[in-house]
Amino acid sequence: MLPGLVRSMRPHQWTKNVFVFGALVFSLHLFERRSVLLALLAFVVFCAVSSSIYLVNDIMDREQDRQHPHKRRRPIASGQVPVGLAAAAAAVLFAGAVVLSLSLGQHFLAVVLIYAVLSYAYCFGLKRIVIIDVMVLASGYALRAVGGAVAIQVDFSHWLLLCTSLLALFLGFCKRRQELTSLQEGAVAHRAVLANYTVSFLDQMIAVVTAATLISYIFYALSDEVAARLHTSRLGFTIPFVLYGIFRYFYLVHVRGEGGRPAREVLADTPLLVNVVLYGAAVVVILYWFP
């Protein structure tokens, strides 16, 4: 049961919590020991909270997951992990996250609680409301970014919030599209909200959000305000990495029929993973060594 419980906590999904480090990098505090430790603690808190939410979600969705070709092998859906054990683990993880959050201050705790309330509301009902379901998922990414800024006690940029939210919407709509196309007749049985989506509608939403994401990042990278705050006008050199990353993910969605599990696909697709690493390296070099 223990390996199954660990799987149900979805440690591979912890990669989503790297958004916590956005403020650390772009506030020019990356090499300050105290800020790094605070950001790492915030990362641990979000990992604990998200794992708690995944356990609750798998408990709630165990019947629907049994209709999914891949999710039916999840430990809770397959019966490997008893519901009682999963619920107890979720409670312990959430309690531990709250205790750790207090060490980062009341404002950080407030961000974590908002994130938890929205996520649990998603599990218990919001995931059945068309469009709202994706917007709630996207808000989770934005709150991670805000939490990272609050943890190290810096002002979070409206650009950071905007770009993170739009990227998350892009990933969310791609996820819904992959679910709809891969499950076909069984889509609604697995996720009721898919009855309100069509492939053409999702393609339009993805196109709108893609354009908005790229334009927002380009304006951010070329902004005089950002150049003055970061003491560099070279951030525009990172635009090709963002373009390629979006287009590569577009390729995975439309040509390979992927996109349903963003965290795994970023790690599994070598060109995309290399691009993400190069983007991160370029940002660090531009901001810290050649401003």
Legacy VTK file of the C-alpha trace (Angstrom):
# vtk DataFile Version 3.0
C-alpha trace
ASCII
DATASET POLYDATA
POINTS 291 float
0.000 0.000 0.000
2.837 2.424 0.777
4.219 2.597 -2.790
0.658 3.047 -4.015
0.078 5.862 -1.533
3.237 7.612 -2.696
2.099 7.258 -6.311
-1.267 8.733 -5.378
0.518 11.782 -4.000
1.842 12.272 -7.557
5.379 13.461 -6.855
5.910 13.844 -10.621
3.341 16.661 -10.487
5.508 18.615 -8.071
7.249 20.053 -11.121
4.242 22.391 -11.402
5.379 24.037 -8.194
8.512 25.438 -9.858
6.345 28.500 -10.519
7.098 29.329 -6.877
10.659 30.181 -7.938
9.605 32.696 -10.589
9.688 35.646 -8.214
13.020 34.480 -6.775
14.660 34.588 -10.199
13.042 37.725 -11.599
13.419 39.763 -8.389
17.200 39.251 -8.627
17.403 37.308 -5.344
18.463 33.965 -6.820
21.869 33.933 -5.136
20.748 35.194 -1.741
20.858 32.286 0.711
17.938 33.419 2.864
15.647 34.026 -0.119
16.537 30.655 -1.630
15.740 28.846 1.624
12.410 30.665 1.965
11.512 29.805 -1.631
12.429 26.158 -1.072
10.216 26.050 2.006
7.367 27.557 -0.015
7.961 24.883 -2.660
7.703 22.142 -0.006
4.450 23.648 1.303
2.850 23.689 -2.143
4.036 20.122 -2.778
2.347 18.985 0.448
-0.883 20.866 -0.262
-1.068 19.709 -3.877
-0.455 16.081 -2.868
-3.246 16.395 -0.303
-5.548 17.696 -3.023
-4.554 14.918 -5.438
-5.467 12.331 -2.811
-8.870 13.926 -2.219
-9.443 14.243 -5.957
-8.626 10.562 -6.525
-10.992 9.590 -3.729
-13.793 11.654 -5.265
-13.093 10.487 -8.827
-12.352 6.815 -8.214
-15.499 5.620 -10.006
-14.919 7.834 -13.058
-11.213 6.962 -13.136
-12.151 3.305 -13.577
-13.593 4.311 -16.971
-10.295 5.847 -18.126
-7.723 3.686 -19.984
-4.825 5.047 -17.902
-6.368 6.459 -14.738
-8.062 3.178 -13.869
-4.609 1.985 -12.791
-4.374 4.686 -10.144
-3.885 3.070 -6.710
-7.121 4.391 -5.200
-9.245 3.608 -8.255
-7.765 0.110 -8.533
-8.266 -0.605 -4.828
-4.556 -0.868 -4.030
-4.857 1.980 -1.508
-7.905 2.011 0.837
-9.976 5.202 0.840
-9.530 5.618 4.607
-5.742 5.553 4.379
-5.745 8.048 1.513
-8.041 10.413 3.434
-5.853 10.226 6.543
-2.713 10.938 4.504
-4.429 13.921 2.857
-5.328 15.363 6.269
-1.784 14.928 7.597
-0.234 16.542 4.527
-2.583 19.510 4.683
-2.018 20.026 8.418
1.747 19.867 7.927
1.541 22.416 5.115
-0.415 24.834 7.308
2.155 24.550 10.103
5.039 25.192 7.709
3.157 28.101 6.130
2.974 29.879 9.477
6.766 30.087 9.511
6.580 32.102 6.280
4.058 34.579 7.599
0.330 35.168 7.616
0.249 36.534 4.076
1.832 33.387 2.695
-0.592 31.272 4.733
-3.461 33.271 3.224
-2.209 32.501 -0.302
-1.913 28.800 0.531
-5.411 28.692 2.026
-6.897 30.452 -1.012
-5.117 27.941 -3.228
-6.447 25.054 -1.113
-10.027 26.386 -1.011
-10.126 26.840 -4.798
-8.579 23.414 -5.366
-10.966 21.631 -3.015
-13.881 23.564 -4.533
-12.677 22.261 -7.898
-12.693 18.692 -6.584
-16.175 19.013 -5.090
-17.965 20.821 -7.910
-16.226 23.519 -9.935
-14.673 20.908 -12.223
-18.179 20.299 -13.600
-18.678 23.920 -14.756
-17.512 24.553 -18.308
-14.666 27.110 -18.706
-14.661 27.767 -14.945
-12.973 24.383 -14.509
-9.983 25.467 -16.606
-9.879 28.931 -15.044
-9.664 27.414 -11.561
-6.798 25.170 -12.668
-5.030 28.212 -14.117
-5.508 30.175 -10.891
-3.523 27.476 -9.086
-0.444 28.280 -11.159
-0.879 32.016 -10.600
-1.223 31.512 -6.836
1.982 29.466 -6.803
3.787 32.405 -8.426
2.233 34.868 -5.973
3.097 32.577 -3.070
6.727 32.511 -4.148
6.857 36.308 -4.116
5.124 36.581 -0.746
7.447 33.955 0.774
10.588 35.962 -0.029
8.801 39.247 0.747
9.050 40.965 -2.623
6.334 42.630 -4.686
5.005 40.297 -7.348
4.957 41.733 -10.847
1.648 42.050 -12.675
3.545 40.757 -15.696
4.477 37.590 -13.820
0.848 37.092 -12.836
-0.442 37.743 -16.360
2.034 35.499 -18.201
1.655 32.678 -15.672
-2.144 32.789 -15.837
-2.250 32.796 -19.633
0.262 29.948 -19.909
-1.787 27.944 -17.409
-4.981 28.565 -19.405
-3.168 27.324 -22.516
-2.126 24.114 -20.742
-5.612 23.654 -19.268
-7.459 23.912 -22.568
-4.893 21.600 -24.205
-5.534 19.088 -21.411
-9.290 19.187 -22.018
-8.761 18.744 -25.749
-6.583 15.678 -25.268
-9.122 14.145 -22.877
-11.938 14.750 -25.338
-10.109 13.295 -28.341
-8.460 10.327 -26.612
-11.491 9.111 -24.645
-14.057 9.768 -27.399
-17.313 7.999 -26.428
-16.087 7.452 -22.877
-15.113 11.106 -22.340
-18.303 12.166 -20.559
-18.320 9.083 -18.326
-14.806 9.994 -17.198
-15.328 13.762 -16.815
-18.867 15.146 -17.003
-17.781 18.659 -18.006
-16.444 17.306 -21.315
-20.058 17.063 -22.498
-19.966 20.871 -22.762
-16.787 21.016 -24.826
-16.154 20.331 -28.488
-12.810 20.002 -30.257
-13.491 23.040 -32.447
-14.418 25.189 -29.445
-11.287 24.118 -27.565
-9.133 24.797 -30.623
-10.493 28.353 -30.714
-9.828 28.838 -27.009
-6.309 27.455 -27.390
-5.647 29.775 -30.339
-6.843 32.838 -28.398
-4.850 31.988 -25.285
-1.744 31.090 -27.308
-1.738 34.479 -29.023
-2.371 36.281 -25.731
0.431 34.386 -23.994
2.997 35.110 -26.677
2.051 38.773 -27.017
2.102 39.274 -23.245
5.540 37.736 -22.892
6.921 39.714 -25.833
5.609 42.964 -24.347
7.067 41.943 -20.987
10.497 41.105 -22.416
10.680 44.337 -24.437
9.102 46.644 -21.855
11.102 49.726 -20.811
9.580 49.419 -17.324
10.863 45.848 -16.976
14.268 46.798 -18.396
14.605 49.565 -15.785
13.525 47.289 -12.929
15.748 44.347 -13.942
18.637 46.546 -15.102
18.821 44.831 -18.491
17.336 45.320 -21.935
18.436 41.900 -23.162
15.454 39.856 -21.975
14.156 39.928 -25.542
16.757 37.281 -26.391
14.615 34.765 -24.477
11.604 35.246 -26.784
12.688 32.503 -29.265
12.702 29.943 -26.431
9.141 30.891 -25.464
7.997 30.738 -29.091
9.544 27.328 -29.611
8.151 25.999 -26.330
4.586 27.013 -27.220
4.893 25.702 -30.774
6.440 22.427 -29.640
3.615 21.871 -27.162
1.162 22.739 -29.944
2.833 19.998 -31.998
2.469 17.480 -29.169
-1.232 18.312 -28.870
-2.228 18.364 -32.538
0.167 15.863 -34.124
0.913 13.382 -31.347
-2.425 13.672 -29.560
-0.751 14.461 -26.238
-1.204 17.336 -23.800
-3.333 15.597 -21.192
-0.524 15.438 -18.618
1.585 18.606 -18.956
4.026 17.828 -16.136
4.927 14.420 -17.535
5.046 15.566 -21.125
7.496 18.373 -20.415
9.810 15.835 -18.772
9.221 13.098 -21.365
9.646 15.175 -24.531
13.377 15.752 -24.923
13.231 18.791 -27.268
10.733 20.527 -24.989
12.712 19.722 -21.853
15.960 20.962 -23.411
14.189 24.152 -24.470
12.915 24.771 -20.925
16.416 24.247 -19.497
17.953 26.575 -22.093
15.309 29.208 -21.374
16.076 29.064 -17.656
19.811 29.260 -18.294
19.361 32.209 -20.664
17.276 34.108 -18.115
19.836 33.562 -15.351
22.758 34.559 -17.569
21.017 37.702 -18.813
19.789 38.841 -15.412
22.826 37.992 -13.299
25.952 37.903 -15.460
25.378 40.095 -18.520
22.749 42.682 -17.541
LINES 1 292
291 0 1 2 3 4 5 6 7 8 9 10 11 12 13 14 15 16 17 18 19 20 21 22 23 24 25 26 27 28 29 30 31 32 33 34 35 36 37 38 39 40 41 42 43 44 45 46 47 48 49 50 51 52 53 54 55 56 57 58 59 60 61 62 63 64 65 66 67 68 69 70 71 72 73 74 75 76 77 78 79 80 81 82 83 84 85 86 87 88 89 90 91 92 93 94 95 96 97 98 99 100 101 102 103 104 105 106 107 108 109 110 111 112 113 114 115 116 117 118 119 120 121 122 123 124 125 126 127 128 129 130 131 132 133 134 135 136 137 138 139 140 141 142 143 144 145 146 147 148 149 150 151 152 153 154 155 156 157 158 159 160 161 162 163 164 165 166 167 168 169 170 171 172 173 174 175 176 177 178 179 180 181 182 183 184 185 186 187 188 189 190 191 192 193 194 195 196 197 198 199 200 201 202 203 204 205 206 207 208 209 210 211 212 213 214 215 216 217 218 219 220 221 222 223 224 225 226 227 228 229 230 231 232 233 234 235 236 237 238 239 240 241 242 243 244 245 246 247 248 249 250 251 252 253 254 255 256 257 258 259 260 261 262 263 264 265 266 267 268 269 270 271 272 273 274 275 276 277 278 279 280 281 282 283 284 285 286 287 288 289 290
